Amino acid sequence: MERTTTTGPVPAAHAEGQQHPIKLYLVVWGWLFVLSLFSYLVDYFHFQGYLRWSLILIFMMLKAGLIVAVFMHMAWERLALTYAILLPPLAVLVFVALMAAESNYTLFTRMTFLGPDG
């Protein structure tokens, strides 16, 4: 179904708002349920240390990505808008990783030159 304007035909999805099938939302809801179950199982099986925190962060990022992509409709936005929203948090994560590496180097330097009491 198309509408005609002075500039030419307009697709129905753009004329009346884009509609997504309910199946898409149900599938995403299912994936969110499964990822939440996996997050729960990390605690249930008593994972410890870096494995525990890595799994929790991976599942959290996957769930957040699904929510942003589908429920906030970022998967259908223009690439420039997507970059404008996703690149700043990615840059913050890179800077946090650099600061963590710098803190390890600072600790190593203090322990080497000042001793354990320095």
C-alpha angles and dihedrals in degrees: 000000000000133000121214122224133174089271095049140272120340118207114243093239091061095040096054103022128275116286123203123200116257088233090070092056093046092051091050090047088052092051091049089052092050093047090048089051090052090050089053092048090056088066094037093057091044098236110184139197126004093346091059095048093042092053093045092050093045093051091044093051092047092051092046090048092052092048093048094044099047112017094038090041095233091139089069099042126103116276093243092057091047091052091047091056101037104039099063094057089044090052090050090053091051091050091048089053090050091050091049090053090047091051091053090051092049091050091048091050093049093048091048100047104025101032128229093304095051 
